[in-house]
Amino acid sequence: MVSEHLIRSFTSVALSPDPDLAIAALMYARLAYPQLDAGPYLEQLDALGREAAQRVADARVAEDAPVPASVDPLAYARIAALNDFLFKDQRFVGNDVHYEDPRNSFLNEVLDRRTGIPITLALVYMEVARRAGLMVEGINFPGHFLLRHRATPGSGYSRDLIIDAHHGGALLDEAMCRELLHKHAGDHVMWDQQLLGQATKPQILVRMLLNLKRAYVRMYSFPQARDVTELLLAVDPSALNELRDRGLLAYHLNDFHSALRDLQHYLQLTATVGVPDDERQEHEQIWEHVKSLRRRVASLN
């Protein structure tokens, strides 16, 4: 079981106003690497940031650069310089071959192996950019995490740069974003400009943890998935799906008392807020689990 100390420490860092994401990411990596020393990885990010700062400062606008009229040419050149540094020189690359590997969700592994999934590569990008003096923010885009470098207000340029860290820092226009949405969400999610809204620090960390939890569940690594769920609930105690999942994971692990506690609590809370029609069958199945658990727990007393 994940320690109370790690839960408290992670929650404090995750909910703090400090924009640093790396500390929290390396903290939850201790779920898999209990003896992990975060220091060398933070120093590595600092070193990458120093080198990136020099590359960004030296960036110049190439005459043949394909810069749209609404994009600041200097901002384009600086992002291009950062992209070259991270994806060509440092060889960070999206892990399409082993996308489901849980190591893709651990920052220490991403830095060691120079590969990851969209959100962890985006985290590296944001942390290096911040150290280099470039403000790059996350976008909680459905199915594929993205980045944005905002146009400077009053600069005369209106278009932000939308960046895909998983694909070498590719710059996306709205048509490309629409295509990406269709690829990952099909016709279930309609295009809306709000899909490109800024992701908060807790949202980014929660999405990283959800990716990790799904990877563990697919591997039937239920104890690890349960530990991740503990962190998810610590960051957002109102997350009913995580309360449900913690109960179901406890059920799979034969921890019947904990399973009964969580699933009963879940049913009580959902009775208050209501259950969507598409979740009603699952809700009924959980009721059946609770009935079975009550009998099991009673027989153990």
N, C-alpha and C positions, 0 to 999 in steps of 0.2 A: 504494500500500500504506500502511496505517496505520502511523504511526511507533512505534518501540519506546518512545520517551519518553511518548507518549500512552497506550500500553498499560500501562506501569508506573504512571504517575500515576493513571489511572482505576482500576486494580486496587487500589492503595493506599487510595484514597478509598472505593471500593465496599466493601472489606472492613474498614474502620475502624469502631470502635464508636460514632463520632459519628453521631447520628441524622439529620443533615442529608443530605437526598437531592438538593437542588437543585444543589449543587456538582458531584456526579458526573453528574447529568443534563446540565448545561451543558458538562461536560467532553466527554462523548461526542458532544454536538452539533457539536463541532469536526470530526467526520467529514464533515459536510456544509457546515459554515461554518468553515473553517480559521482565519479571522481573528477569530472571535467573541470579544468582550470580555464575560466573565461579570459583571463589576462592576455595570453598570447593571441587569441582571436581578436580581441579589441585592439591590440597593438597592430595586428595585421591590417585591420580596417583603417587604423590611423595612418599606416604607411601607404596604403592604397590611396587614401584621401590626399596625402601630401603630394604624391606623384600626379594624381588626377588634377590637383589644383594647378600644378605647373602646366600640364597639358591644356587645361581650360584657359589659363592666362595667355598662353601662346597661340590660342586658336585664331585663325584669320578666315575671312570670308573668301572662298574660292570663286573665281569669276564664273566657272561653269557649274557651280553648285545648283541643284534643282530646287531652289527656294521659292515657294509660292509667294505671291505679292503681299498676302496678309500676314506672313511670318517674318519676325525680326531676323534678319540674316545673321547677326552676331550670335543670337540665342541658338539658331540652327547650327552655327559653326561650333559653338561650345558643346552642345549636346553631341554633335558628330565626333568631336574630339574625345569626349567621355566614352562614347560607344566604342571607338577604336581602341581606347586604352583597356576597357573591360573585356570586350569580346574578341578583339584581335590579339592584343599583347598579353593579356592575362588569361585568355582562352576560357572564359566562362561560357557555358553553353547549356541550352535546355536539354533535359534528360528525357527524350522521347522514347528511347529504347526500354528503359526501366522506370517509366513514369510513376508507377505505384509503389516503388521502393520507399519505405519510411525514411530512409536516410535523406531523401530529398527535402524532408521537412525540418531537418536539423541544421542550423546555421553552421555549426562546426564542421559537419560533413560537406556542406556546400562549399565552404572555404577550402577544405582539404582537397576535395575531389574536383572542384571547379565546375560542378554541374548541379542542377536542381530543377524545380518546377517554377511556373510563372511567379508565384508569390514570394518564394525564397530568393530567387534571382532579383526580383524587384526590391526586396529588403536590402540586399547587398548594394544594389544600384542607389537606393535612397541614402543609405548610410555613407557610401563613398561620395555621392554628390554633395551631401550636406557638409562633409569635411572639406570638400573642394570649393565650397562657397556657392553652390547651385542649389536652389530650392526645387526639389522634385517631390511630388506628393503621390500617394497611392490612390487607385481607383478600384473600387470593389465591383468590378464588372462581372456579370454572370458568367461563370464557367472558365474565365481566363483573366487573372489579375493584370491590370495595366497601370501605367504611370502617366503623370502629366507635369510638364514644365510650363507654368502659366506665362502668358504674354504680360509684359510690364505695363501697368496702367499708365496712360498718358504718352506711351511711346509711339503711338500712331499705328501700331500693329495689333490686330485683334485676335489672331488665331493662336491658341495654345498648341503645344507640341504633345501629342499622345504617343507614348512610347511602350513598346512590347519587349520587355527584358528577356522573355523566353526565346525570342527570335532575333537575337543579336542587336537589340535596341531599335528594331524597325519602327519607323514613324507612320502612324495610321491616320487617315482622314476619316470623315464620318461614314463614307461608303464602306470602307474596310471594317470599321467598328460594327456596322450593321451586318456585314457578312460574318464577322466573328460571332455575333450574337446568335445568328441563325444556325451557325455550325454547332454551338454549344447548348443552345436552349430550344432550337427548332422554332416552331410557331407558338410555343407556350408563353413566351415573353415578347410583348410588343415593344418596338423601339421607342425610347423616350430619352431625351437629353439628360434627364436626371440619373440615368444609368452611368453617366460619366461624372457623378458627384464625388467629392473627396472622401476617401476612407479615413476614419478616425484611427488612432492608435489601438484602442481596444478592438475595433472591428478587424483590423489587420491581424492581430494576435489570435483572435477567435477563429478567423478563417484558416490560419496556419494550423491551429490545434484541430479544427474539424477535418482538415486534410489528413492529419496524422492519425486521428481516431478512425477515419474510414479505412486507412491503410492497414491499421492493426485489426479491425474487424474482418476485413477481407482475408487476413492471414489467420483468423481465429485466435489471435493473441488477445484474449479477453481481459487478462489482468492489466496489460499495458493500456488497452482501450479504456478501461475503467479509471486508471490513473489520469488519463487525459481528460476524461469527463469531469473528474474532481476539479481540475483547473478551470475548465469551461464554466462550471457552476460557480466557482469562486469569483470569476470575473463578471459573470452575469447570473445572479441567483434567480432571476425571473425566467430563465430559459427552460420552459416546460419540457421541451423535447429532450434536453440533456438530463433532466430529472427522470423522465421516462427511461432513457437509455441507460442511465446508471442503475436503475432498478432491474432492467432486463439483463444487463451485464452481470449484476450480482446473482440473478437467477441462474444464468449459465454457469456461474462459478460455485453454485450450491450454497451461496451465502443467503439463506432463505429469510432470515430476520431482516437484513438490509434490503433485500428485494421487496419484501412485503411493505416495509416502511416507505420506500420511495414510490412504489406503484400505487399504494393507497393514497399517498399525498398527491401524486399526479392526478388520480381520478377525482379527488376532492377539488383540486384547483381547476381542472378542466370542466367540472360540473358547474363552476361559477362563471367561467368565460364562454362556455359552449364548445361544441365539437363540430368542425366543418364536416359536411356530408362525405367528402372523400376520405375522411379519417375515421368514420363511424365504425367500420368493420374492424379496424385495428383496435379501436377503443373497446369494442366488445371482447376482443381476444385478450386484452389486458385484464378486463373484468374476470375472465375465466382463469387467467394466471393468478389473480389475487385470491379467488376462491380456493384454488389448489394450494396456494401458499399458506393460507389460513389453516387448512387441514394439516399440512406438513409441520408448520410451526407448533400447532396444538399438540401434535404427536411427539414433538421433541421436548415439550415442557414436563 
